Amino acid sequence: MKIGNIEFGKYPLFLAPMEDVTDPAFRLACKNFGADMVYSEFISADALIRSVERTEKKLTISEAERPVAIQLYGREPEPIAEAAQKAAEAGPDIIDLNFGCPVKKVAGKGGGAGLLKDIPKLLEIIKAVVKAVNIPVTVKTRLGWDDSNKIITTLAEHIQDCGAQALAIHGRTRAQMYTGEADWTLIGEVKSNPRIHIPIIGNGDVTTATRAKECFEQYNVDAVMIGRGSIGRPWIFEEMKHYLETGEELNKKPFEYYLNILKQCIEKNIEWLDERRGITHSRRHLAASPLFKGIDNFKQTRIAMLRAETKDELFEILDGIKDKYEMI
């Protein structure tokens, strides 16, 4: 499978773009565990062309995480095209366009999945960005706005015709948000369409190695994108890669091994931002990580962990969890 000139091997696994999740530290951790491509947090085109410092910070990428995509969202073709040119200067391998974010502050204002209600403008945006940059442009979207408007099978052809070089599909409508189960049947229909020749990337509810393999085999997608299942668990890519290549589950490592991975991500976020913001930014991973599930009487420790404001305070709590875990 190829996107532009980027070659991917068998069973490519991509890290989905996620706000407040796919920061440089987490992307690099996922890359080190086998992610074939990683994506930035989604970036507001309007904020980028206004040179908002916090937004420009999201353009930070490193050679070690390649291939890497910068994802943009917005409402109008010209600002997004201008933002794409600015993003391209940061040196990503791909510019990805977000037509799938369902949250009200984005979709409700006509961005992200909101453009599923204005297909002509959605297609205009793709054309404008393809024309504006000299690197591959890809698209991420959903099945449609709601159950009565699942338009992805026809929309995919139009997206391809506008010059997008790959299409990632989340198997939910905007109305579903993140509830219910992802429906992969329409993703499979898009892939089986003989007129579609660009790579189709499936996304939604892939949280185990066995499910990743099922998605490749049942729906014939070119790649599988891992989103929420990776939060606080960058090693999921190693587990999936091992199963896809051998058909066997990867043996679990000691608790301290995984805890150290999370601590390294926290340290890198502190270096990237500062102590206060780095810790705040890392809380999403600590809150969602499956590493702490099943530990008895963990509620108060969890609250303390998520309230810690300094690295020393946070690491003392984490080391205390490790010591308690090893005594079990």
C-alpha positions in Angstrom: 0.0 0.0 0.0 1.2 3.5 -0.9 0.2 7.0 -0.1 2.0 9.2 -2.6 5.6 7.9 -2.5 5.3 6.5 1.0 5.4 2.7 1.0 3.7 0.7 3.8 4.2 -2.9 4.5 1.6 -5.6 5.2 -1.1 -4.7 7.8 -0.3 -1.0 8.3 -1.5 0.4 11.7 -2.0 4.2 11.9 -2.3 6.3 15.1 -5.5 8.4 14.7 -5.3 12.2 15.2 -6.8 13.1 18.6 -7.0 16.5 20.3 -5.0 16.6 23.5 -3.7 13.1 22.8 -1.4 12.8 19.8 1.3 15.2 21.0 4.9 14.7 19.9 5.8 12.5 22.9 2.9 10.2 22.5 3.3 10.0 18.7 7.0 9.0 19.1 6.1 6.4 21.7 3.5 4.9 19.4 6.0 5.0 16.5 8.6 3.2 18.6 6.0 0.4 19.3 5.3 -0.1 15.6 2.8 2.5 14.4 3.3 2.8 10.7 2.1 6.4 10.5 1.2 9.0 13.2 -1.0 12.1 13.0 -0.8 15.4 14.8 -3.6 16.7 17.0 -6.2 18.3 14.7 -5.3 21.9 14.1 -7.6 24.9 13.5 -6.8 26.4 10.1 -8.2 29.8 11.3 -6.0 29.8 14.4 -2.9 28.7 12.3 -3.2 31.6 9.8 -3.6 34.0 12.7 -0.3 32.7 14.2 -1.8 31.6 17.5 1.2 30.4 19.5 -0.6 27.4 21.1 -1.7 26.3 17.6 1.7 26.8 16.0 3.2 24.6 18.8 1.2 21.7 17.4 3.2 21.8 14.2 6.2 20.4 16.1 7.3 17.2 14.4 10.6 15.2 14.5 12.4 13.0 12.0 12.0 10.0 14.3 8.3 9.9 13.9 8.1 9.8 10.1 5.9 9.3 8.2 3.8 11.9 10.0 0.7 13.7 9.0 -0.5 17.2 10.1 -4.3 17.3 10.3 -6.2 20.5 9.7 -9.9 21.5 10.1 -11.8 24.6 9.1 -14.9 25.8 7.4 -13.8 27.6 4.2 -11.5 26.6 1.3 -9.2 29.6 1.2 -8.3 29.8 4.9 -7.7 26.0 4.9 -5.5 26.2 1.8 -3.5 29.0 3.3 -3.1 27.0 6.6 -2.1 23.9 4.6 0.8 25.9 3.0 1.9 27.0 6.4 1.6 23.5 7.8 3.6 22.1 4.9 6.5 24.4 5.9 6.8 22.3 9.0 7.8 19.4 6.9 5.1 16.7 7.3 4.8 13.8 4.9 1.1 14.3 4.5 -1.6 17.0 5.0 -4.8 15.4 6.3 -8.2 17.1 6.3 -10.6 16.5 9.2 -14.2 16.1 8.1 -15.1 13.8 11.0 -14.8 15.6 14.3 -18.3 15.5 15.9 -18.0 17.8 18.8 -20.3 20.8 18.9 -17.7 23.5 19.0 -16.3 22.2 15.7 -19.1 20.5 13.8 -21.8 22.9 15.1 -19.8 25.8 13.5 -19.5 24.1 10.1 -16.1 22.5 10.6 -15.1 18.8 11.0 -18.2 16.5 10.6 -20.3 19.7 10.1 -19.1 19.7 6.4 -21.0 16.4 5.9 -24.1 18.7 5.6 -22.4 20.8 2.9 -20.8 18.4 0.5 -20.0 20.9 -2.2 -18.0 23.0 0.2 -16.3 19.9 1.6 -15.1 19.0 -2.0 -14.1 22.6 -2.7 -11.8 22.4 0.4 -10.1 19.3 -0.8 -9.5 20.7 -4.3 -8.1 24.0 -2.8 -5.7 22.2 -0.5 -4.5 19.7 -3.2 -3.8 22.7 -5.4 -2.0 24.6 -2.6 0.6 22.0 -1.5 3.1 19.7 -3.1 2.7 16.8 -0.7 -0.1 14.2 -0.5 -3.5 15.3 0.8 -5.6 12.8 2.6 -9.1 12.9 4.2 -10.7 11.6 7.4 -14.4 11.5 7.7 -17.5 9.6 9.0 -20.3 7.5 7.4 -22.5 10.6 7.2 -24.3 13.1 9.3 -26.9 10.7 10.8 -28.6 7.3 10.1 -30.7 8.8 7.3 -27.7 10.3 5.6 -25.0 7.6 5.4 -23.4 8.9 2.2 -19.9 7.6 2.4 -20.2 5.1 -0.4 -20.9 7.8 -2.9 -18.9 10.5 -1.1 -15.7 8.4 -1.3 -15.7 8.6 -5.1 -16.0 12.3 -5.0 -13.3 12.7 -2.5 -11.0 10.6 -4.7 -11.9 12.6 -7.7 -10.9 15.8 -6.0 -7.4 14.6 -5.6 -7.2 13.0 -2.1 -4.6 10.3 -2.0 -6.2 8.2 0.8 -9.4 8.2 2.8 -9.8 7.2 6.4 -13.4 6.4 7.5 -14.7 6.3 11.1 -17.5 3.8 11.2 -20.0 6.1 12.9 -22.2 9.0 11.9 -21.8 12.5 13.4 -25.1 12.0 15.3 -23.6 8.9 17.0 -20.6 10.9 18.3 -18.7 8.1 20.0 -21.7 6.0 21.2 -22.9 2.7 19.9 -20.7 0.4 17.9 -18.7 1.4 14.8 -20.2 0.0 11.6 -17.5 -1.4 9.4 -19.9 -2.8 6.7 -20.0 0.5 4.8 -16.2 0.9 5.1 -16.0 -2.5 3.5 -18.4 -1.4 0.7 -16.2 1.6 -0.1 -13.1 -0.6 -0.3 -14.8 -3.1 -2.5 -16.0 -0.5 -5.0 -14.1 -1.2 -8.2 -13.9 2.5 -8.9 -12.0 3.3 -5.8 -8.2 3.1 -6.2 -6.9 5.2 -3.3 -6.1 3.4 0.0 -9.0 3.0 2.4 -8.2 3.2 6.1 -10.7 1.8 8.6 -11.3 3.4 12.0 -13.5 2.7 15.0 -13.5 0.4 18.0 -10.3 -1.4 17.2 -9.0 -2.0 20.7 -7.6 -5.5 20.5 -5.1 -7.3 18.3 -7.8 -9.9 17.3 -10.1 -7.1 16.2 -7.4 -5.5 14.1 -6.9 -8.7 12.2 -10.6 -9.2 11.7 -10.9 -5.8 10.2 -8.1 -6.5 7.7 -9.5 -9.9 6.8 -13.3 -9.1 6.7 -13.3 -5.7 5.2 -10.0 -5.8 3.1 -9.0 -2.3 4.2 -5.5 -1.1 3.3 -4.8 0.1 6.9 -6.4 0.2 10.3 -6.4 3.4 12.3 -6.2 3.1 16.1 -7.8 5.9 18.2 -9.1 5.7 21.7 -7.7 2.2 22.3 -4.2 3.7 22.2 -4.8 6.4 24.8 -2.4 5.7 27.8 -1.4 2.6 26.0 1.1 3.2 23.2 2.3 -0.4 23.4 -1.0 -1.5 21.8 0.8 -1.2 18.4 3.4 -3.7 19.5 0.7 -6.1 20.7 -1.2 -5.8 17.4 1.9 -6.1 15.2 3.0 -9.2 17.0 -0.5 -10.8 16.6 -0.8 -9.8 12.9 2.6 -11.3 12.1 2.5 -14.4 14.2 -1.1 -15.1 15.1 -0.1 -15.3 18.8 -0.7 -12.9 21.7 2.3 -11.0 22.9 3.4 -11.9 26.4 2.8 -9.3 29.0 5.7 -7.4 30.5 6.1 -6.3 34.2 3.9 -3.5 35.5 7.0 -1.3 35.9 7.8 -1.6 32.2 4.6 0.0 31.2 4.6 2.6 34.0 8.0 3.8 32.8 6.7 4.3 29.3 4.0 6.6 30.7 6.6 8.4 32.9 8.8 9.0 29.8 5.9 10.5 27.9 5.2 12.8 30.9 8.8 13.9 31.0 8.9 14.6 27.2 5.6 16.7 27.5 7.2 18.7 30.3 10.2 19.4 28.0 7.9 20.3 25.1 5.7 22.6 27.1 6.6 23.3 30.8 6.1 21.5 34.1 2.5 22.7 34.7 1.2 22.4 31.2 3.2 19.2 30.5 1.5 17.4 33.5 -1.9 18.8 32.6 -1.5 17.6 29.0 -0.5 14.1 30.2 -3.5 13.6 32.5 -5.7 12.3 29.6 -3.3 9.4 29.2 -3.1 8.6 32.9 -6.9 8.8 33.2 -7.6 6.5 30.3 -4.7 4.0 30.7 -5.8 0.4 31.2 -2.6 0.0 33.3 -4.4 1.0 36.5 -7.6 -0.9 36.0 -8.2 -3.7 38.5 -6.1 -2.2 41.2 -8.0 -2.5 44.5 -9.1 0.6 46.4 -7.6 2.8 43.7 -10.1 5.7 43.7 -8.3 8.1 46.0 -4.9 7.3 44.5 -6.4 8.1 41.0 -7.8 11.4 42.2 -4.4 12.3 43.7 -2.6 11.2 40.5 -4.8 13.5 38.4 -4.5 16.4 40.7 -0.7 16.4 41.1 0.8 19.6 39.9 4.6 18.9 39.9 6.7 16.2 38.4 8.1 15.1 41.8 4.6 14.9 43.3 3.2 12.9 40.4 6.1 10.5 40.1 6.0 9.8 43.9 2.4 8.8 43.4 3.2 6.6 40.4 6.1 5.0 42.1 3.8 4.3 45.1 1.4 2.5 42.7 4.3 0.4 41.4 5.3 -0.6 44.9 1.8 -1.5 45.9 1.3 -3.4 42.6 4.4 -5.5 43.1 3.2 -6.5 46.6 0.0 -8.0 45.2 
